[in-house]
Amino acid sequence: MAVPKKKVSSARRDKRRSNNSKLEAPALQICPKCGEYKAPHKVCSNCGTYNGKTIIDVNKDSADA
């Protein structure tokens, strides 16, 4: 059975563990039509456009609800 020859210092141990628990901020882009933040490659939830085309009529959907 493998046994460590020397004690691993707490600094070395903590440096190794620190990379596993890093949190990344979500990727966000600004919508070219309305200026709100949106996820890349997704339809803008504020204005309903994607790639310069209206995909979802946001005003119609909110009137039905």
PQR file of N, CA, C, O and H, with PARSE charges and radii, in Angstrom:
ATOM      1  N   MET A   1       0.838  -1.183   0.000 -0.4000 1.5000
ATOM      2  CA  MET A   1       0.000   0.000   0.000 -0.0000 2.0000
ATOM      3  C   MET A   1       0.882   1.245   0.000  0.5500 1.7000
ATOM      4  O   MET A   1       1.876   1.293   0.723 -0.5500 1.4000
ATOM      5  N   ALA A   2       0.535   2.241  -0.792 -0.4000 1.5000
ATOM      6  CA  ALA A   2       1.341   3.457  -0.882 -0.0000 2.0000
ATOM      7  C   ALA A   2       1.144   4.313   0.349  0.5500 1.7000
ATOM      8  O   ALA A   2       0.024   4.556   0.800 -0.5500 1.4000
ATOM      9  H   ALA A   2      -0.273   2.201  -1.380  0.4000 1.0000
ATOM     10  N   VAL A   3       2.267   4.761   0.876 -0.4000 1.5000
ATOM     11  CA  VAL A   3       2.248   5.608   2.073 -0.0000 2.0000
ATOM     12  C   VAL A   3       3.071   6.852   1.775  0.5500 1.7000
ATOM     13  O   VAL A   3       4.169   6.737   1.232 -0.5500 1.4000
ATOM     14  H   VAL A   3       3.176   4.563   0.510  0.4000 1.0000
ATOM     15  N   PRO A   4       2.565   8.058   2.120 -0.5600 1.5000
ATOM     16  CA  PRO A   4       3.336   9.272   1.873  0.2800 2.0000
ATOM     17  C   PRO A   4       4.635   9.272   2.669  0.5500 1.7000
ATOM     18  O   PRO A   4       4.660   8.896   3.841 -0.5500 1.4000
ATOM     19  N   LYS A   5       5.718   9.701   2.013 -0.4000 1.5000
ATOM     20  CA  LYS A   5       7.007   9.737   2.681 -0.0000 2.0000
ATOM     21  C   LYS A   5       7.114  10.921   3.626  0.5500 1.7000
ATOM     22  O   LYS A   5       7.738  10.817   4.682 -0.5500 1.4000
ATOM     23  H   LYS A   5       5.698  10.006   1.061  0.4000 1.0000
ATOM     24  N   LYS A   6       6.514  12.043   3.257 -0.4000 1.5000
ATOM     25  CA  LYS A   6       6.547  13.252   4.087 -0.0000 2.0000
ATOM     26  C   LYS A   6       5.142  13.811   4.218  0.5500 1.7000
ATOM     27  O   LYS A   6       4.271  13.545   3.390 -0.5500 1.4000
ATOM     28  H   LYS A   6       6.007  12.128   2.399  0.4000 1.0000
ATOM     29  N   LYS A   7       4.936  14.588   5.268 -0.4000 1.5000
ATOM     30  CA  LYS A   7       3.653  15.240   5.485 -0.0000 2.0000
ATOM     31  C   LYS A   7       3.439  16.336   4.452  0.5500 1.7000
ATOM     32  O   LYS A   7       4.354  17.103   4.152 -0.5500 1.4000
ATOM     33  H   LYS A   7       5.644  14.804   5.940  0.4000 1.0000
ATOM     34  N   VAL A   8       2.236  16.406   3.913 -0.4000 1.5000
ATOM     35  CA  VAL A   8       1.887  17.479   2.985 -0.0000 2.0000
ATOM     36  C   VAL A   8       1.480  18.685   3.824  0.5500 1.7000
ATOM     37  O   VAL A   8       0.588  18.596   4.667 -0.5500 1.4000
ATOM     38  H   VAL A   8       1.493  15.783   4.157  0.4000 1.0000
ATOM     39  N   SER A   9       2.143  19.812   3.584 -0.4000 1.5000
ATOM     40  CA  SER A   9       1.854  20.999   4.373 -0.0000 2.0000
ATOM     41  C   SER A   9       0.441  21.498   4.085  0.5500 1.7000
ATOM     42  O   SER A   9      -0.129  21.209   3.033 -0.5500 1.4000
ATOM     43  H   SER A   9       2.868  19.885   2.899  0.4000 1.0000
ATOM     44  N   SER A  10      -0.108  22.241   5.024 -0.4000 1.5000
ATOM     45  CA  SER A  10      -1.480  22.733   4.849 -0.0000 2.0000
ATOM     46  C   SER A  10      -1.566  23.720   3.696  0.5500 1.7000
ATOM     47  O   SER A  10      -2.588  23.774   3.012 -0.5500 1.4000
ATOM     48  H   SER A  10       0.355  22.475   5.878  0.4000 1.0000
ATOM     49  N   ALA A  11      -0.518  24.503   3.466 -0.4000 1.5000
ATOM     50  CA  ALA A  11      -0.521  25.455   2.352 -0.0000 2.0000
ATOM     51  C   ALA A  11      -0.563  24.714   1.013  0.5500 1.7000
ATOM     52  O   ALA A  11      -1.324  25.088   0.121 -0.5500 1.4000
ATOM     53  H   ALA A  11       0.312  24.459   4.022  0.4000 1.0000
ATOM     54  N   ARG A  12       0.242  23.680   0.872 -0.4000 1.5000
ATOM     55  CA  ARG A  12       0.263  22.910  -0.375 -0.0000 2.0000
ATOM     56  C   ARG A  12      -1.069  22.182  -0.580  0.5500 1.7000
ATOM     57  O   ARG A  12      -1.600  22.139  -1.690 -0.5500 1.4000
ATOM     58  H   ARG A  12       0.860  23.376   1.597  0.4000 1.0000
ATOM     59  N   ARG A  13      -1.588  21.622   0.490 -0.4000 1.5000
ATOM     60  CA  ARG A  13      -2.873  20.925   0.420 -0.0000 2.0000
ATOM     61  C   ARG A  13      -3.997  21.888   0.029  0.5500 1.7000
ATOM     62  O   ARG A  13      -4.836  21.554  -0.809 -0.5500 1.4000
ATOM     63  H   ARG A  13      -1.157  21.658   1.391  0.4000 1.0000
ATOM     64  N   ASP A  14      -4.017  23.076   0.629 -0.4000 1.5000
ATOM     65  CA  ASP A  14      -5.083  24.033   0.357 -0.0000 2.0000
ATOM     66  C   ASP A  14      -4.971  24.628  -1.041  0.5500 1.7000
ATOM     67  O   ASP A  14      -5.990  24.924  -1.665 -0.5500 1.4000
ATOM     68  H   ASP A  14      -3.336  23.347   1.309  0.4000 1.0000
ATOM     69  N   LYS A  15      -3.731  24.809  -1.553 -0.4000 1.5000
ATOM     70  CA  LYS A  15      -3.565  25.288  -2.920 -0.0000 2.0000
ATOM     71  C   LYS A  15      -4.135  24.274  -3.916  0.5500 1.7000
ATOM     72  O   LYS A  15      -4.763  24.656  -4.903 -0.5500 1.4000
ATOM     73  H   LYS A  15      -2.903  24.568  -1.046  0.4000 1.0000
ATOM     74  N   ARG A  16      -3.918  23.007  -3.659 -0.4000 1.5000
ATOM     75  CA  ARG A  16      -4.424  21.968  -4.549 -0.0000 2.0000
ATOM     76  C   ARG A  16      -5.952  21.927  -4.506  0.5500 1.7000
ATOM     77  O   ARG A  16      -6.585  21.740  -5.545 -0.5500 1.4000
ATOM     78  H   ARG A  16      -3.408  22.696  -2.857  0.4000 1.0000
ATOM     79  N   ARG A  17      -6.541  22.092  -3.364 -0.4000 1.5000
ATOM     80  CA  ARG A  17      -7.985  22.011  -3.218 -0.0000 2.0000
ATOM     81  C   ARG A  17      -8.710  23.265  -3.705  0.5500 1.7000
ATOM     82  O   ARG A  17      -9.898  23.198  -4.022 -0.5500 1.4000
ATOM     83  H   ARG A  17      -6.028  22.244  -2.520  0.4000 1.0000
ATOM     84  N   SER A  18      -8.031  24.388  -3.769 -0.4000 1.5000
ATOM     85  CA  SER A  18      -8.702  25.651  -4.072 -0.0000 2.0000
ATOM     86  C   SER A  18      -9.237  25.700  -5.497  0.5500 1.7000
ATOM     87  O   SER A  18     -10.258  26.344  -5.739 -0.5500 1.4000
ATOM     88  H   SER A  18      -7.067  24.442  -3.512  0.4000 1.0000
ATOM     89  N   ASN A  19      -8.575  25.035  -6.456 -0.4000 1.5000
ATOM     90  CA  ASN A  19      -9.011  25.096  -7.843 -0.0000 2.0000
ATOM     91  C   ASN A  19     -10.293  24.320  -8.091  0.5500 1.7000
ATOM     92  O   ASN A  19     -10.991  24.605  -9.063 -0.5500 1.4000
ATOM     93  H   ASN A  19      -7.745  24.512  -6.259  0.4000 1.0000
ATOM     94  N   ASN A  20     -10.622  23.373  -7.269 -0.4000 1.5000
ATOM     95  CA  ASN A  20     -11.808  22.553  -7.491 -0.0000 2.0000
ATOM     96  C   ASN A  20     -13.089  23.266  -7.123  0.5500 1.7000
ATOM     97  O   ASN A  20     -14.152  22.931  -7.644 -0.5500 1.4000
ATOM     98  H   ASN A  20     -10.054  23.141  -6.479  0.4000 1.0000
ATOM     99  N   SER A  21     -13.011  24.242  -6.236 -0.4000 1.5000
ATOM    100  CA  SER A  21     -14.229  24.881  -5.757 -0.0000 2.0000
ATOM    101  C   SER A  21     -14.413  26.293  -6.293  0.5500 1.7000
ATOM    102  O   SER A  21     -15.183  27.069  -5.728 -0.5500 1.4000
ATOM    103  H   SER A  21     -12.147  24.515  -5.813  0.4000 1.0000
ATOM    104  N   LYS A  22     -13.714  26.643  -7.384 -0.4000 1.5000
ATOM    105  CA  LYS A  22     -13.856  27.979  -7.953 -0.0000 2.0000
ATOM    106  C   LYS A  22     -15.221  28.125  -8.601  0.5500 1.7000
ATOM    107  O   LYS A  22     -15.693  27.214  -9.280 -0.5500 1.4000
ATOM    108  H   LYS A  22     -13.089  26.013  -7.844  0.4000 1.0000
ATOM    109  N   LEU A  23     -15.844  29.255  -8.395 -0.4000 1.5000
ATOM    110  CA  LEU A  23     -17.108  29.556  -9.047 -0.0000 2.0000
ATOM    111  C   LEU A  23     -16.840  30.503 -10.204  0.5500 1.7000
ATOM    112  O   LEU A  23     -16.033  31.426 -10.094 -0.5500 1.4000
ATOM    113  H   LEU A  23     -15.460  29.995  -7.844  0.4000 1.0000
ATOM    114  N   GLU A  24     -17.521  30.264 -11.307 -0.4000 1.5000
ATOM    115  CA  GLU A  24     -17.376  31.140 -12.455 -0.0000 2.0000
ATOM    116  C   GLU A  24     -18.644  31.944 -12.635  0.5500 1.7000
ATOM    117  O   GLU A  24     -19.748  31.441 -12.429 -0.5500 1.4000
ATOM    118  H   GLU A  24     -18.176  29.514 -11.397  0.4000 1.0000
ATOM    119  N   ALA A  25     -18.481  33.180 -13.015 -0.4000 1.5000
ATOM    120  CA  ALA A  25     -19.635  34.024 -13.292 -0.0000 2.0000
ATOM    121  C   ALA A  25     -20.301  33.538 -14.574  0.5500 1.7000
ATOM    122  O   ALA A  25     -19.611  33.120 -15.504 -0.5500 1.4000
ATOM    123  H   ALA A  25     -17.584  33.589 -13.183  0.4000 1.0000
ATOM    124  N   PRO A  26     -21.619  33.586 -14.638 -0.5600 1.5000
ATOM    125  CA  PRO A  26     -22.279  33.147 -15.865  0.2800 2.0000
ATOM    126  C   PRO A  26     -21.933  34.059 -17.038  0.5500 1.7000
ATOM    127  O   PRO A  26     -21.774  35.269 -16.877 -0.5500 1.4000
ATOM    128  N   ALA A  27     -21.821  33.463 -18.208 -0.4000 1.5000
ATOM    129  CA  ALA A  27     -21.511  34.241 -19.409 -0.0000 2.0000
ATOM    130  C   ALA A  27     -22.746  35.047 -19.800  0.5500 1.7000
ATOM    131  O   ALA A  27     -23.833  34.493 -19.959 -0.5500 1.4000
ATOM    132  H   ALA A  27     -21.950  32.480 -18.339  0.4000 1.0000
ATOM    133  N   LEU A  28     -22.571  36.353 -19.954 -0.4000 1.5000
ATOM    134  CA  LEU A  28     -23.673  37.222 -20.333 -0.0000 2.0000
ATOM    135  C   LEU A  28     -23.235  38.127 -21.473  0.5500 1.7000
ATOM    136  O   LEU A  28     -22.075  38.532 -21.555 -0.5500 1.4000
ATOM    137  H   LEU A  28     -21.688  36.803 -19.825  0.4000 1.0000
ATOM    138  N   GLN A  29     -24.174  38.435 -22.345 -0.4000 1.5000
ATOM    139  CA  GLN A  29     -23.946  39.379 -23.430 -0.0000 2.0000
ATOM    140  C   GLN A  29     -25.038  40.430 -23.381  0.5500 1.7000
ATOM    141  O   GLN A  29     -26.083  40.229 -22.763 -0.5500 1.4000
ATOM    142  H   GLN A  29     -25.116  38.106 -22.279  0.4000 1.0000
ATOM    143  N   ILE A  30     -24.788  41.540 -24.030 -0.4000 1.5000
ATOM    144  CA  ILE A  30     -25.789  42.598 -24.107 -0.0000 2.0000
ATOM    145  C   ILE A  30     -26.579  42.405 -25.387  0.5500 1.7000
ATOM    146  O   ILE A  30     -25.996  42.233 -26.458 -0.5500 1.4000
ATOM    147  H   ILE A  30     -23.939  41.704 -24.531  0.4000 1.0000
ATOM    148  N   CYS A  31     -27.892  42.432 -25.287 -0.4000 1.5000
ATOM    149  CA  CYS A  31     -28.768  42.295 -26.448 -0.0000 2.0000
ATOM    150  C   CYS A  31     -28.594  43.530 -27.328  0.5500 1.7000
ATOM    151  O   CYS A  31     -28.678  44.655 -26.835 -0.5500 1.4000
ATOM    152  H   CYS A  31     -28.365  42.572 -24.417  0.4000 1.0000
ATOM    153  N   PRO A  32     -28.352  43.331 -28.638 -0.5600 1.5000
ATOM    154  CA  PRO A  32     -28.137  44.503 -29.494  0.2800 2.0000
ATOM    155  C   PRO A  32     -29.392  45.341 -29.711  0.5500 1.7000
ATOM    156  O   PRO A  32     -29.290  46.516 -30.065 -0.5500 1.4000
ATOM    157  N   LYS A  33     -30.576  44.761 -29.507 -0.4000 1.5000
ATOM    158  CA  LYS A  33     -31.806  45.509 -29.744 -0.0000 2.0000
ATOM    159  C   LYS A  33     -32.246  46.307 -28.522  0.5500 1.7000
ATOM    160  O   LYS A  33     -32.512  47.505 -28.620 -0.5500 1.4000
ATOM    161  H   LYS A  33     -30.659  43.806 -29.220  0.4000 1.0000
ATOM    162  N   CYS A  34     -32.323  45.639 -27.369 -0.4000 1.5000
ATOM    163  CA  CYS A  34     -32.869  46.326 -26.191 -0.0000 2.0000
ATOM    164  C   CYS A  34     -31.813  46.718 -25.159  0.5500 1.7000
ATOM    165  O   CYS A  34     -32.083  47.550 -24.293 -0.5500 1.4000
ATOM    166  H   CYS A  34     -32.108  44.666 -27.289  0.4000 1.0000
ATOM    167  N   GLY A  35     -30.604  46.129 -25.236 -0.4000 1.5000
ATOM    168  CA  GLY A  35     -29.539  46.499 -24.310 -0.0000 2.0000
ATOM    169  C   GLY A  35     -29.542  45.743 -22.997  0.5500 1.7000
ATOM    170  O   GLY A  35     -28.710  46.025 -22.134 -0.5500 1.4000
ATOM    171  H   GLY A  35     -30.385  45.453 -25.939  0.4000 1.0000
ATOM    172  N   GLU A  36     -30.445  44.793 -22.812 -0.4000 1.5000
ATOM    173  CA  GLU A  36     -30.482  43.999 -21.586 -0.0000 2.0000
ATOM    174  C   GLU A  36     -29.459  42.867 -21.673  0.5500 1.7000
ATOM    175  O   GLU A  36     -29.048  42.480 -22.767 -0.5500 1.4000
ATOM    176  H   GLU A  36     -31.121  44.564 -23.512  0.4000 1.0000
ATOM    177  N   TYR A  37     -29.048  42.338 -20.518 -0.4000 1.5000
ATOM    178  CA  TYR A  37     -28.142  41.202 -20.496 -0.0000 2.0000
ATOM    179  C   TYR A  37     -28.910  39.930 -20.810  0.5500 1.7000
ATOM    180  O   TYR A  37     -30.045  39.747 -20.370 -0.5500 1.4000
ATOM    181  H   TYR A  37     -29.382  42.652 -19.629  0.4000 1.0000
ATOM    182  N   LYS A  38     -28.264  39.040 -21.591 -0.4000 1.5000
ATOM    183  CA  LYS A  38     -28.867  37.760 -21.931 -0.0000 2.0000
ATOM    184  C   LYS A  38     -27.766  36.726 -22.052  0.5500 1.7000
ATOM    185  O   LYS A  38     -26.596  37.074 -22.218 -0.5500 1.4000
ATOM    186  H   LYS A  38     -27.342  39.188 -21.949  0.4000 1.0000
ATOM    187  N   ALA A  39     -28.135  35.448 -21.970 -0.4000 1.5000
ATOM    188  CA  ALA A  39     -27.182  34.368 -22.156 -0.0000 2.0000
ATOM    189  C   ALA A  39     -26.845  34.257 -23.643  0.5500 1.7000
ATOM    190  O   ALA A  39     -27.722  34.462 -24.482 -0.5500 1.4000
ATOM    191  H   ALA A  39     -29.085  35.165 -21.835  0.4000 1.0000
ATOM    192  N   PRO A  40     -25.603  33.940 -23.985 -0.5600 1.5000
ATOM    193  CA  PRO A  40     -25.252  33.832 -25.396  0.2800 2.0000
ATOM    194  C   PRO A  40     -25.969  32.663 -26.058  0.5500 1.7000
ATOM    195  O   PRO A  40     -26.186  31.629 -25.426 -0.5500 1.4000
ATOM    196  N   HIS A  41     -26.335  32.818 -27.318 -0.4000 1.5000
ATOM    197  CA  HIS A  41     -27.018  31.812 -28.124 -0.0000 2.0000
ATOM    198  C   HIS A  41     -28.394  31.479 -27.569  0.5500 1.7000
ATOM    199  O   HIS A  41     -28.871  30.357 -27.736 -0.5500 1.4000
ATOM    200  H   HIS A  41     -26.159  33.657 -27.831  0.4000 1.0000
ATOM    201  N   LYS A  42     -29.030  32.427 -26.918 -0.4000 1.5000
ATOM    202  CA  LYS A  42     -30.384  32.254 -26.388 -0.0000 2.0000
ATOM    203  C   LYS A  42     -31.236  33.447 -26.829  0.5500 1.7000
ATOM    204  O   LYS A  42     -30.718  34.523 -27.129 -0.5500 1.4000
ATOM    205  H   LYS A  42     -28.642  33.339 -26.782  0.4000 1.0000
ATOM    206  N   VAL A  43     -32.539  33.234 -26.862 -0.4000 1.5000
ATOM    207  CA  VAL A  43     -33.465  34.309 -27.195 -0.0000 2.0000
ATOM    208  C   VAL A  43     -33.497  35.288 -26.025  0.5500 1.7000
ATOM    209  O   VAL A  43     -33.511  34.871 -24.867 -0.5500 1.4000
ATOM    210  H   VAL A  43     -32.960  32.360 -26.619  0.4000 1.0000
ATOM    211  N   CYS A  44     -33.507  36.574 -26.320 -0.4000 1.5000
ATOM    212  CA  CYS A  44     -33.577  37.596 -25.284 -0.0000 2.0000
ATOM    213  C   CYS A  44     -34.949  37.521 -24.617  0.5500 1.7000
ATOM    214  O   CYS A  44     -35.971  37.563 -25.301 -0.5500 1.4000
ATOM    215  H   CYS A  44     -33.496  36.913 -27.261  0.4000 1.0000
ATOM    216  N   SER A  45     -34.979  37.412 -23.307 -0.4000 1.5000
ATOM    217  CA  SER A  45     -36.252  37.299 -22.601 -0.0000 2.0000
ATOM    218  C   SER A  45     -36.968  38.636 -22.503  0.5500 1.7000
ATOM    219  O   SER A  45     -38.171  38.673 -22.244 -0.5500 1.4000
ATOM    220  H   SER A  45     -34.149  37.377 -22.751  0.4000 1.0000
ATOM    221  N   ASN A  46     -36.249  39.736 -22.706 -0.4000 1.5000
ATOM    222  CA  ASN A  46     -36.862  41.050 -22.600 -0.0000 2.0000
ATOM    223  C   ASN A  46     -37.587  41.450 -23.886  0.5500 1.7000
ATOM    224  O   ASN A  46     -38.735  41.891 -23.841 -0.5500 1.4000
ATOM    225  H   ASN A  46     -35.272  39.706 -22.917  0.4000 1.0000
ATOM    226  N   CYS A  47     -36.908  41.293 -25.046 -0.4000 1.5000
ATOM    227  CA  CYS A  47     -37.520  41.734 -26.305 -0.0000 2.0000
ATOM    228  C   CYS A  47     -37.899  40.577 -27.226  0.5500 1.7000
ATOM    229  O   CYS A  47     -38.631  40.790 -28.192 -0.5500 1.4000
ATOM    230  H   CYS A  47     -35.975  40.935 -25.082  0.4000 1.0000
ATOM    231  N   GLY A  48     -37.424  39.358 -26.958 -0.4000 1.5000
ATOM    232  CA  GLY A  48     -37.810  38.190 -27.747 -0.0000 2.0000
ATOM    233  C   GLY A  48     -37.100  38.063 -29.075  0.5500 1.7000
ATOM    234  O   GLY A  48     -37.627  37.416 -29.981 -0.5500 1.4000
ATOM    235  H   GLY A  48     -36.829  39.185 -26.174  0.4000 1.0000
ATOM    236  N   THR A  49     -35.920  38.655 -29.233 -0.4000 1.5000
ATOM    237  CA  THR A  49     -35.207  38.567 -30.501 -0.0000 2.0000
ATOM    238  C   THR A  49     -34.007  37.648 -30.378  0.5500 1.7000
ATOM    239  O   THR A  49     -33.454  37.454 -29.295 -0.5500 1.4000
ATOM    240  H   THR A  49     -35.492  39.180 -28.497  0.4000 1.0000
ATOM    241  N   TYR A  50     -33.616  37.084 -31.518 -0.4000 1.5000
ATOM    242  CA  TYR A  50     -32.408  36.279 -31.622 -0.0000 2.0000
ATOM    243  C   TYR A  50     -31.835  36.489 -33.006  0.5500 1.7000
ATOM    244  O   TYR A  50     -32.539  36.327 -34.002 -0.5500 1.4000
ATOM    245  H   TYR A  50     -34.064  37.241 -32.398  0.4000 1.0000
ATOM    246  N   ASN A  51     -30.565  36.848 -33.080 -0.4000 1.5000
ATOM    247  CA  ASN A  51     -29.863  37.052 -34.348 -0.0000 2.0000
ATOM    248  C   ASN A  51     -30.565  38.092 -35.220  0.5500 1.7000
ATOM    249  O   ASN A  51     -30.613  37.952 -36.442 -0.5500 1.4000
ATOM    250  H   ASN A  51     -29.993  36.980 -32.271  0.4000 1.0000
ATOM    251  N   GLY A  52     -31.106  39.133 -34.592 -0.4000 1.5000
ATOM    252  CA  GLY A  52     -31.744  40.223 -35.326 -0.0000 2.0000
ATOM    253  C   GLY A  52     -33.161  39.948 -35.775  0.5500 1.7000
ATOM    254  O   GLY A  52     -33.764  40.789 -36.440 -0.5500 1.4000
ATOM    255  H   GLY A  52     -31.067  39.247 -33.599  0.4000 1.0000
ATOM    256  N   LYS A  53     -33.719  38.781 -35.426 -0.4000 1.5000
ATOM    257  CA  LYS A  53     -35.080  38.439 -35.842 -0.0000 2.0000
ATOM    258  C   LYS A  53     -35.959  38.265 -34.613  0.5500 1.7000
ATOM    259  O   LYS A  53     -35.498  37.783 -33.578 -0.5500 1.4000
ATOM    260  H   LYS A  53     -33.229  38.097 -34.885  0.4000 1.0000
ATOM    261  N   THR A  54     -37.221  38.657 -34.725 -0.4000 1.5000
ATOM    262  CA  THR A  54     -38.161  38.472 -33.620 -0.0000 2.0000
ATOM    263  C   THR A  54     -38.615  37.025 -33.604  0.5500 1.7000
ATOM    264  O   THR A  54     -39.226  36.552 -34.561 -0.5500 1.4000
ATOM    265  H   THR A  54     -37.595  39.049 -35.565  0.4000 1.0000
ATOM    266  N   ILE A  55     -38.323  36.330 -32.533 -0.4000 1.5000
ATOM    267  CA  ILE A  55     -38.680  34.917 -32.389 -0.0000 2.0000
ATOM    268  C   ILE A  55     -39.940  34.789 -31.543  0.5500 1.7000
ATOM    269  O   ILE A  55     -40.834  34.008 -31.870 -0.5500 1.4000
ATOM    270  H   ILE A  55     -37.826  36.715 -31.755  0.4000 1.0000
ATOM    271  N   ILE A  56     -40.011  35.542 -30.471 -0.4000 1.5000
ATOM    272  CA  ILE A  56     -41.152  35.490 -29.544 -0.0000 2.0000
ATOM    273  C   ILE A  56     -41.765  36.879 -29.478  0.5500 1.7000
ATOM    274  O   ILE A  56     -41.059  37.871 -29.294 -0.5500 1.4000
ATOM    275  H   ILE A  56     -39.285  36.175 -30.205  0.4000 1.0000
ATOM    276  N   ASP A  57     -43.074  36.946 -29.627 -0.4000 1.5000
ATOM    277  CA  ASP A  57     -43.763  38.224 -29.476 -0.0000 2.0000
ATOM    278  C   ASP A  57     -44.041  38.403 -27.979  0.5500 1.7000
ATOM    279  O   ASP A  57     -45.020  37.869 -27.458 -0.5500 1.4000
ATOM    280  H   ASP A  57     -43.648  36.141 -29.777  0.4000 1.0000
ATOM    281  N   VAL A  58     -43.190  39.145 -27.305 -0.4000 1.5000
ATOM    282  CA  VAL A  58     -43.265  39.295 -25.849 -0.0000 2.0000
ATOM    283  C   VAL A  58     -44.543  40.015 -25.449  0.5500 1.7000
ATOM    284  O   VAL A  58     -45.159  39.643 -24.450 -0.5500 1.4000
ATOM    285  H   VAL A  58     -42.395  39.579 -27.728  0.4000 1.0000
ATOM    286  N   ASN A  59     -44.959  41.021 -26.185 -0.4000 1.5000
ATOM    287  CA  ASN A  59     -46.176  41.770 -25.821 -0.0000 2.0000
ATOM    288  C   ASN A  59     -47.412  40.887 -25.930  0.5500 1.7000
ATOM    289  O   ASN A  59     -48.309  41.001 -25.094 -0.5500 1.4000
ATOM    290  H   ASN A  59     -44.459  41.324 -26.996  0.4000 1.0000
ATOM    291  N   LYS A  60     -47.490  40.019 -26.919 -0.4000 1.5000
ATOM    292  CA  LYS A  60     -48.635  39.123 -27.086 -0.0000 2.0000
ATOM    293  C   LYS A  60     -48.694  38.110 -25.959  0.5500 1.7000
ATOM    294  O   LYS A  60     -49.772  37.826 -25.437 -0.5500 1.4000
ATOM    295  H   LYS A  60     -46.761  39.927 -27.598  0.4000 1.0000
ATOM    296  N   ASP A  61     -47.530  37.550 -25.571 -0.4000 1.5000
ATOM    297  CA  ASP A  61     -47.496  36.549 -24.519 -0.0000 2.0000
ATOM    298  C   ASP A  61     -47.911  37.124 -23.172  0.5500 1.7000
ATOM    299  O   ASP A  61     -48.600  36.451 -22.405 -0.5500 1.4000
ATOM    300  H   ASP A  61     -46.654  37.780 -25.995  0.4000 1.0000
ATOM    301  N   SER A  62     -47.504  38.360 -22.868 -0.4000 1.5000
ATOM    302  CA  SER A  62     -47.852  38.961 -21.588 -0.0000 2.0000
ATOM    303  C   SER A  62     -49.327  39.355 -21.539  0.5500 1.7000
ATOM    304  O   SER A  62     -49.905  39.389 -20.453 -0.5500 1.4000
ATOM    305  H   SER A  62     -46.944  38.906 -23.491  0.4000 1.0000
ATOM    306  N   ALA A  63     -49.965  39.660 -22.699 -0.4000 1.5000
ATOM    307  CA  ALA A  63     -51.372  40.025 -22.731 -0.0000 2.0000
ATOM    308  C   ALA A  63     -52.266  38.810 -22.480  0.5500 1.7000
ATOM    309  O   ALA A  63     -53.339  38.943 -21.892 -0.5500 1.4000
ATOM    310  H   ALA A  63     -49.495  39.633 -23.581  0.4000 1.0000
ATOM    311  N   ASP A  64     -51.825  37.616 -22.928 -0.4000 1.5000
ATOM    312  CA  ASP A  64     -52.608  36.401 -22.735 -0.0000 2.0000
ATOM    313  C   ASP A  64     -52.570  35.921 -21.300  0.5500 1.7000
ATOM    314  O   ASP A  64     -53.519  35.278 -20.851 -0.5500 1.4000
ATOM    315  H   ASP A  64     -50.954  37.508 -23.406  0.4000 1.0000
ATOM    316  N   ALA A  65     -51.514  36.209 -20.567 -0.4000 1.5000
ATOM    317  CA  ALA A  65     -51.361  35.691 -19.213 -0.0000 2.0000
ATOM    318  C   ALA A  65     -52.217  36.422 -18.223  0.5500 1.7000
ATOM    319  O   ALA A  65     -52.199  36.100 -17.035 -0.5500 1.4000
ATOM    320  H   ALA A  65     -50.743  36.732 -20.931  0.4000 1.0000
TER
END
